[in-house]
Amino acid sequence: MALIVAFVLAIAVIAGGGLGGGSSDSGKGGHSAKSAHKAARAKRKVPATYVVQNGDTLVAIAHRTGVSVARIQELNPQVDPQILIAGEELKLK
């Protein structure tokens, strides 16, 4: 009985293209999900400023806004990246 189950499973895997279902991008460009995410981030309109929320970090702000941590620090040299204060306004452009 176990042999029959194994055989049926093997046929299903072969017919289905393998475990995991394959990829829908048909090999075009490789990392299409990452590319799409980067394109969406590039098209995102960056606001001129960001108001720090409770618990924010520069990394989280950079991820949320699409502006790099280095750029945020460059535009806001007076801000201590270790001590962000809620309500503080950061320049993003």
C-alpha positions in Angstrom: 0.0 0.0 0.0 2.8 2.4 0.9 4.4 1.7 -2.5 1.2 2.7 -4.3 1.0 6.0 -2.3 4.6 6.8 -3.1 4.0 6.1 -6.8 0.9 8.3 -6.9 2.8 11.1 -5.0 5.7 10.8 -7.5 3.3 11.1 -10.5 1.6 14.1 -8.9 5.0 15.8 -8.3 6.1 15.2 -11.9 2.8 16.3 -13.4 2.7 19.4 -11.2 6.2 20.6 -12.1 7.8 19.7 -8.7 7.1 20.7 -5.2 6.6 24.5 -4.7 4.7 25.0 -7.9 7.5 26.6 -9.9 7.8 30.3 -10.8 5.3 32.4 -12.7 8.0 34.7 -14.2 9.2 32.0 -16.7 12.8 32.8 -16.0 12.6 36.4 -17.3 15.0 38.6 -15.3 15.4 36.3 -12.3 14.3 38.1 -9.1 11.1 39.5 -10.4 9.5 40.0 -7.0 12.5 42.0 -5.8 12.6 44.0 -9.0 8.9 44.8 -8.7 9.4 45.9 -5.1 12.3 48.1 -6.0 10.3 49.6 -8.9 7.4 50.3 -6.6 9.7 52.0 -4.1 11.3 54.1 -6.9 7.9 55.3 -8.1 6.8 56.1 -4.5 6.6 59.9 -4.0 8.9 60.8 -1.2 7.6 63.5 1.1 9.8 66.4 2.0 9.7 65.6 5.7 8.8 62.8 8.1 7.5 63.3 11.7 9.0 60.7 14.0 6.5 58.4 15.7 7.0 56.6 19.0 9.3 53.6 18.6 10.6 54.7 15.2 14.2 53.9 14.1 16.1 55.4 11.2 16.1 52.0 9.6 12.3 51.7 9.8 11.9 55.3 8.6 14.3 54.6 5.6 12.3 51.4 4.8 9.0 53.2 5.0 10.0 56.2 3.0 12.4 54.8 0.5 15.2 57.2 1.6 18.4 55.6 2.7 19.6 55.9 6.3 22.8 57.6 5.1 20.7 60.2 3.2 18.5 60.9 6.2 21.6 61.3 8.4 23.1 63.6 5.8 20.0 65.8 5.7 19.6 65.8 9.5 23.1 66.1 11.0 21.7 67.5 14.3 19.7 64.3 14.9 21.1 61.6 17.1 20.2 58.3 15.3 20.2 56.5 18.7 17.7 58.8 20.3 14.8 59.8 18.0 12.2 61.9 19.7 8.5 61.4 18.8 7.3 64.6 17.1 10.7 65.4 15.7 10.6 66.4 12.1 13.2 64.9 9.7 14.1 66.2 6.3 13.9 63.6 3.5 14.7 65.9 0.5 
